[in-house]
Amino acid sequence: MTSIEIKKVSLTELEELQKISIATFMEAFADSNSEQNMKMYLEESFPLSKLRTELKNPFSEFYFAVLNDEIIGYLKVNFSEAQSELKEENSLEIERIYVLKDFHGRKVGQILFEKAIQLAKEKQVEFVWLGVWEKNPRAIGFYKKNSFVEFDKHLFKLGDEEQTDIMMKLKL
């Protein structure tokens, strides 16, 4: 298998970012949520204008996982005030690691995760944290395997439904 390239997303790749964001979110959650709530969430979370603002934020970074010139997944990290919840200077948030289903089991998520850890070490933060849906055992298992521990819970709104995310962190 050709090696997977991790590439920082630029403003010129906005449409590609939107496409992979919608595709991977649909694959991950469409079966567990109503069509109406999915539509509402996708329209709120992934319009080009919002993605452009996030890409321009100096405290957020996006990275594509690319295989044979095809974008197969992506990572979004936040630090400082861009973090969605903790907003601590000594932490980095992994907001999203999403990989197309066809590429699950091929270590793409692990490679994106390792990129996030590399960024955290470069920024010399003390810990990395994230929120993961309580009904996503695959992701919870992945983070536990990578030494994350649960420390709290918070509500995540998907359309008009409130869901519970387990908050996990890894001390570096």
C-alpha positions as CSV (number, residue, x, y, z in Angstrom):
1,M,0.0,0.0,0.0
2,T,1.2,3.5,-0.8
3,S,2.0,5.6,2.2
4,I,-0.6,8.0,3.6
5,E,0.5,11.6,3.4
6,I,-0.6,14.1,6.1
7,K,-1.0,17.6,4.6
8,K,-2.0,20.8,6.2
9,V,-5.3,22.1,4.7
10,S,-5.1,25.5,3.0
11,L,-7.9,28.0,2.2
12,T,-7.8,27.0,-1.4
13,E,-9.0,23.5,-0.3
14,L,-12.2,24.7,1.3
15,E,-14.5,22.7,-0.9
16,E,-12.5,19.5,-0.4
17,L,-12.6,20.1,3.4
18,Q,-16.4,20.6,3.2
19,K,-16.8,17.4,1.1
20,I,-14.7,15.2,3.4
21,S,-16.3,16.7,6.5
22,I,-19.8,15.9,5.3
23,A,-19.0,12.5,3.9
24,T,-17.2,11.2,7.0
25,F,-19.8,12.7,9.5
26,M,-22.6,11.1,7.5
27,E,-20.9,7.7,7.5
28,A,-20.2,7.9,11.2
29,F,-23.6,9.1,12.4
30,A,-26.4,8.9,9.9
31,D,-27.5,5.4,11.0
32,S,-27.8,6.6,14.6
33,N,-29.6,9.9,14.1
34,S,-32.7,11.2,12.3
35,E,-32.3,12.5,8.8
36,Q,-33.7,15.9,9.9
37,N,-31.2,16.2,12.8
38,M,-28.3,15.2,10.5
39,K,-29.3,17.7,7.9
40,M,-29.6,20.5,10.5
41,Y,-26.2,19.7,12.0
42,L,-24.4,19.5,8.6
43,E,-26.0,22.8,7.5
44,E,-24.8,24.5,10.8
45,S,-21.4,22.9,11.0
46,F,-20.0,22.7,7.5
47,P,-21.1,25.6,5.4
48,L,-18.1,27.1,3.4
49,S,-18.3,30.4,5.3
50,K,-17.9,28.6,8.7
51,L,-15.1,26.4,7.5
52,R,-13.3,29.4,6.0
53,T,-13.5,31.2,9.4
54,E,-12.2,28.1,11.2
55,L,-9.4,27.7,8.7
56,K,-8.4,31.3,9.2
57,N,-8.4,31.0,13.0
58,P,-4.7,31.0,14.0
59,F,-5.5,28.7,16.9
60,S,-7.1,25.9,14.8
61,E,-5.4,23.6,12.3
62,F,-6.8,21.1,9.8
63,Y,-4.9,18.3,8.2
64,F,-5.9,15.9,5.4
65,A,-5.0,12.3,5.2
66,V,-4.2,11.7,1.5
67,L,-3.7,8.4,-0.2
68,N,-3.0,8.2,-4.0
69,D,-4.2,11.9,-4.4
70,E,-7.5,11.0,-2.7
71,I,-8.5,12.7,0.6
72,I,-9.5,9.8,2.9
73,G,-9.8,11.5,6.3
74,Y,-9.0,14.6,8.3
75,L,-7.9,16.0,11.6
76,K,-8.9,19.2,13.3
77,V,-7.1,20.5,16.4
78,N,-7.7,23.6,18.5
79,F,-5.5,25.3,21.1
80,S,-5.7,28.4,23.2
81,E,-9.1,30.2,22.9
82,A,-10.2,28.2,19.8
83,Q,-10.8,25.2,22.1
84,S,-14.5,24.3,22.3
85,E,-14.6,23.8,26.0
86,L,-11.6,23.8,28.3
87,K,-9.7,26.8,26.7
88,E,-6.7,26.1,28.8
89,E,-3.3,27.4,27.6
90,N,-1.6,24.2,28.5
91,S,-3.9,21.9,26.5
92,L,-4.7,21.0,22.9
93,E,-8.1,19.8,21.8
94,I,-8.6,17.1,19.1
95,E,-12.0,18.3,17.8
96,R,-12.2,15.9,14.9
97,I,-10.5,12.8,13.6
98,Y,-12.7,11.4,10.8
99,V,-11.8,8.7,8.2
100,L,-13.9,7.4,5.3
101,K,-15.3,3.9,6.2
102,D,-13.6,2.3,3.3
103,F,-10.3,3.1,5.0
104,H,-11.2,2.0,8.6
105,G,-8.7,-0.6,9.9
106,R,-5.8,0.8,7.9
107,K,-4.3,2.9,10.6
108,V,-5.4,6.2,9.1
109,G,-7.0,7.4,12.3
110,Q,-3.8,6.4,14.2
111,I,-1.6,8.4,11.8
112,L,-3.9,11.5,12.2
113,F,-3.9,10.9,16.0
114,E,0.0,10.8,16.0
115,K,0.0,14.1,14.0
116,A,-2.1,15.7,16.8
117,I,0.2,14.4,19.5
118,Q,3.2,15.7,17.5
119,L,1.5,19.2,17.3
120,A,0.8,19.1,21.0
121,K,4.4,18.3,21.8
122,E,5.6,21.1,19.5
123,K,3.3,23.5,21.3
124,Q,4.6,22.1,24.6
125,V,1.1,21.6,26.1
126,E,0.6,19.4,29.2
127,F,-2.3,17.4,27.9
128,V,-4.5,16.6,24.9
129,W,-8.3,16.3,25.3
130,L,-11.4,15.6,23.3
131,G,-15.1,14.7,23.5
132,V,-16.4,11.5,22.0
133,W,-20.0,10.4,21.7
134,E,-21.0,7.9,24.4
135,K,-22.6,5.7,21.8
136,N,-19.4,5.4,19.7
137,P,-17.6,2.4,21.2
138,R,-15.2,2.2,18.3
139,A,-13.8,5.7,19.0
140,I,-13.9,5.3,22.7
141,G,-11.9,2.1,22.4
142,F,-9.4,3.8,20.0
143,Y,-8.7,6.6,22.5
144,K,-8.5,4.2,25.5
145,K,-6.0,2.1,23.5
146,N,-4.0,5.4,23.1
147,S,-4.0,5.9,26.9
148,F,-6.8,8.5,27.1
149,V,-8.8,8.5,30.3
150,E,-12.3,9.8,31.0
151,F,-12.6,12.9,33.1
152,D,-16.0,14.4,32.5
153,K,-19.1,14.5,30.3
154,H,-20.7,17.3,28.3
155,L,-23.7,17.8,26.1
156,F,-23.4,17.9,22.3
157,K,-26.3,19.2,20.3
158,L,-27.0,17.4,17.0
159,G,-30.0,19.1,15.4
160,D,-32.7,19.3,18.1
161,E,-31.3,16.4,20.1
162,E,-28.9,16.7,23.0
163,Q,-26.4,13.8,23.2
164,T,-23.7,13.1,25.8
165,D,-20.1,13.2,24.9
166,I,-17.5,11.5,27.2
167,M,-14.6,13.9,27.7
168,M,-11.2,12.2,27.7
169,K,-7.7,13.4,28.1
170,L,-4.1,12.3,27.8
171,K,-1.3,13.7,29.9
172,L,1.9,14.2,27.9
